[in-house]
Amino acid sequence: MTKLQIPSPVRKWTALKLEYLDYYLQAYVIATKQSREKHYIDAFAGCGDCSIIETGYQIEGSPWRALSTIPSFTQYYFVEKEEDLASHLRVKIFEKDLTHAHVYTGDCNEVIPRLILPKIPKNVPSFTFLDPPGVQINWQTVRSLASHRTNMKMELLILYPYDMAIARLFPIALKNPAVYNTLTRFYGNEKWIEELEDSLEAEETAKQRRERFIQLYLNNLKDLGYCHVEPYGPLYSGHRPLYYVIFASDHAIGAKIMRDVWGKTRFIPGELGYKPVRRPQV
Ligand SMILES: C[S@@+](CC[C@H](N)C(=O)[O-])C[C@H]1O[C@@H](n2cnc3c(N)ncnc32)[C@H](O)[C@@H]1O
């Protein structure tokens, strides 16, 4: 087995996604300042430390972005499947004495409903970042997150890995039942295969198929009852689209903030226009 690298080597497009996340989370904690509690889940946390492959710049991963907000969230829940990565994050959190941050080793599809959701009050703002490397999120997990709160649905930011994973899996899924089942778990039912068959029959272009499958996921989120479901992206590697980021929220203000955050050109450390997120003075 290859040893996982720490810090995690990431490409520019990952660093860029982290900048958008960072700006949004800082705005989120300010917008929810009046709430007595707010909770943050990172379902695919990684080890917390990244290094940009193209430049060697060390940057913070999603856990430290979330932990840096001012004011902070009340409690943080980080899930990471790989023990080495989870324990690196756990040790650093322990060294900094961050008793409101909890690291779980395991599959987020099991850990979130079984261990995390029971700890989160049902009537306070909560936000989950789902940043999978592929199609690891089961629709059942999205559903359990969405339905956790009583008055509103939990806010979600989901990486939708269309070109980097889903489109590549389609031809394999047609022959391989395990991959077929993974996609069915990802979408929650077999509507995806009907869509794929329709797309193949209509001889759609890659662009038309991408739009069809983004729409499918957006519709699934809308069917859960979300008032605002908005895709951002695609983020590119050179000229190749890789993934979208999808925001789901019941808050008009949250949706507006997200639009503002994504409406601006962002830069990453090492680039000329880079500006770190501004935090309030304490
Ligand atoms: C793209 S990385 C996320 C990095 C992190 N969000 C960041 O930006 O710093 C995806 C991580 O998810 C982990 N992972 C993969 N499948 C998982 C699962 N089912 N549950 C929890 N973690 C998983 C991988 O080991 C990897 O560290």
Ligand as a Chemical Component Dictionary entry (heavy atoms), coordinates in Angstrom:
data_LIG
# 
_chem_comp.id                   LIG 
_chem_comp.type                 NON-POLYMER 
_chem_comp.pdbx_formal_charge   0 
_chem_comp.three_letter_code    LIG 
# 
loop_
_chem_comp_atom.comp_id 
_chem_comp_atom.atom_id 
_chem_comp_atom.alt_atom_id 
_chem_comp_atom.type_symbol 
_chem_comp_atom.charge 
_chem_comp_atom.model_Cartn_x 
_chem_comp_atom.model_Cartn_y 
_chem_comp_atom.model_Cartn_z 
_chem_comp_atom.pdbx_ordinal 
LIG C1  C1  C 0  -10.305 15.770 -1.643 1  
LIG S1  S1  S 1  -9.729  15.156 -0.111 2  
LIG C2  C2  C 0  -10.436 16.342 0.970  3  
LIG C3  C3  C 0  -9.524  17.352 1.455  4  
LIG C4  C4  C 0  -10.070 18.350 2.420  5  
LIG N1  N1  N 0  -11.499 18.572 2.324  6  
LIG C5  C5  C 0  -9.344  19.653 2.186  7  
LIG O1  O1  O 0  -9.806  20.424 1.351  8  
LIG O2  O2  O -1 -8.341  19.881 2.837  9  
LIG C6  C6  C 0  -10.809 13.830 0.191  10 
LIG C7  C7  C 0  -10.533 13.075 1.479  11 
LIG O3  O3  O 0  -11.653 12.221 1.744  12 
LIG C8  C8  C 0  -11.190 11.005 2.285  13 
LIG N2  N2  N 0  -12.263 10.015 2.058  14 
LIG C9  C9  C 0  -12.514 9.271  0.963  15 
LIG N3  N3  N 0  -13.637 8.552  1.125  16 
LIG C10 C10 C 0  -14.126 8.860  2.353  17 
LIG C11 C11 C 0  -15.268 8.471  3.090  18 
LIG N4  N4  N 0  -16.156 7.620  2.587  19 
LIG N5  N5  N 0  -15.477 9.017  4.310  20 
LIG C12 C12 C 0  -14.586 9.901  4.828  21 
LIG N6  N6  N 0  -13.464 10.302 4.182  22 
LIG C13 C13 C 0  -13.241 9.799  2.957  23 
LIG C14 C14 C 0  -9.894  10.753 1.545  24 
LIG O4  O4  O 0  -9.047  9.896  2.290  25 
LIG C15 C15 C 0  -9.327  12.171 1.392  26 
LIG O5  O5  O 0  -8.462  12.487 2.449  27 
# 
loop_
_chem_comp_bond.comp_id 
_chem_comp_bond.atom_id_1 
_chem_comp_bond.atom_id_2 
_chem_comp_bond.value_order 
_chem_comp_bond.pdbx_ordinal 
LIG C1  S1  SING 1  
LIG S1  C2  SING 2  
LIG S1  C6  SING 3  
LIG C2  C3  SING 4  
LIG C3  C4  SING 5  
LIG C4  N1  SING 6  
LIG C4  C5  SING 7  
LIG C5  O1  DOUB 8  
LIG C5  O2  SING 9  
LIG C6  C7  SING 10 
LIG C7  O3  SING 11 
LIG C7  C15 SING 12 
LIG O3  C8  SING 13 
LIG C8  N2  SING 14 
LIG C8  C14 SING 15 
LIG N2  C9  SING 16 
LIG N2  C13 SING 17 
LIG C9  N3  DOUB 18 
LIG N3  C10 SING 19 
LIG C10 C11 SING 20 
LIG C10 C13 DOUB 21 
LIG C11 N4  SING 22 
LIG C11 N5  DOUB 23 
LIG N5  C12 SING 24 
LIG C12 N6  DOUB 25 
LIG N6  C13 SING 26 
LIG C14 O4  SING 27 
LIG C14 C15 SING 28 
LIG C15 O5  SING 29 
# 
